[in-house]
Structures are given as C-alpha cells and as structure tokens.
Amino acid sequence: MQDVLREIANACKQDRRIFEIVQAVAAMTPEEKESFESKVKAYFLSRTEDVDLQAYEFYTLILNDSNAQRVLEIVSSNEMCV
C-alpha cells in the first residue's frame, strides 16, 4: 500500500491537477467523502476502458481511510514541490 501511495505522491509532483484532487479529498469531511464516493461509483459503473479503471482505482484509494492525507505527508516529507 505504501508503494502505491508513493506512486501517487510522485504523480502529484508531475501533475498539479492530481495534487489538487488529493488536497481536495484530504480536506473533505467524512460526509463529503461518502457523497463523493457515491458519485465516483455511479460515474465509473459502466466504464470499461483501462484509463477509466485506473481513475476509479485512484479515487477509491484516496477516498479510503486517510490515504489522501498520507499522500500529502509523503509529498511534504520528500520535499516534493508541486
């Protein structure tokens, strides 16, 4: 799991949009996360392309537990500028 979080942190370094998504999810309340997760599931329900499946995995991962916050901690601890 830690390797996947590091991979996302590296993606944040390369793409500011990903970093902003992670920041937004980290700032969500539990209720907001639950609502957003429902929207993510509904959006990706009928998607079958690889890129869609990767995006779905990304969103479900950062929405679980405090993974978004952990990614931000990895970014800041590695002094990754975004």
C-alpha positions in Angstrom: 0.0 0.0 0.0 2.8 2.4 0.9 4.3 1.9 -2.6 1.0 2.9 -4.2 0.8 6.0 -2.1 4.3 6.9 -3.0 3.4 6.4 -6.7 0.5 8.8 -6.3 2.8 11.3 -4.5 5.2 11.1 -7.5 2.2 11.7 -9.8 1.3 14.8 -7.7 4.8 16.1 -8.3 4.4 15.7 -12.0 0.8 16.9 -12.4 -0.6 19.7 -10.3 -4.2 18.7 -11.1 -3.6 15.3 -9.3 -2.1 17.2 -6.4 -5.2 19.5 -6.2 -7.5 16.5 -6.3 -5.6 14.8 -3.4 -5.7 18.1 -1.5 -9.4 18.5 -2.0 -10.2 14.9 -0.9 -7.9 15.3 2.2 -9.9 18.4 3.2 -13.3 16.7 2.9 -15.4 15.8 5.9 -16.4 12.1 6.2 -19.9 13.0 4.9 -18.4 14.8 1.9 -16.2 11.8 1.2 -19.1 9.4 1.4 -21.1 11.6 -1.0 -18.2 12.0 -3.4 -17.5 8.2 -3.3 -21.1 7.6 -4.3 -20.7 9.9 -7.3 -17.4 8.2 -8.3 -19.1 4.8 -8.2 -22.0 6.0 -10.3 -19.8 7.7 -12.8 -17.4 4.7 -13.3 -20.1 2.0 -13.1 -20.3 1.4 -16.8 -16.8 2.4 -17.7 -14.5 -0.3 -19.1 -11.5 1.5 -20.6 -8.2 1.0 -18.9 -7.8 4.7 -18.2 -11.3 4.8 -16.6 -10.5 1.7 -14.4 -7.2 3.4 -13.3 -9.0 6.6 -12.4 -11.6 4.6 -10.4 -8.8 2.8 -8.5 -7.2 6.2 -7.8 -10.3 7.7 -6.4 -11.3 4.7 -4.3 -7.8 4.6 -2.9 -7.6 8.2 -1.9 -11.1 8.2 -0.5 -10.4 5.3 1.8 -9.1 5.8 5.3 -6.8 8.8 5.4 -4.9 7.9 2.3 -5.2 11.3 0.8 -3.7 12.8 3.9 -0.9 10.2 3.8 -0.1 11.1 0.2 0.2 14.8 1.2 2.5 13.8 4.0 4.7 11.8 1.6 4.8 14.8 -0.7 5.8 17.2 2.1 8.3 14.8 3.7 10.1 14.2 0.5 10.2 18.0 -0.2 8.4 17.4 -3.5 7.5 20.7 -5.0 4.2 20.9 -6.9 
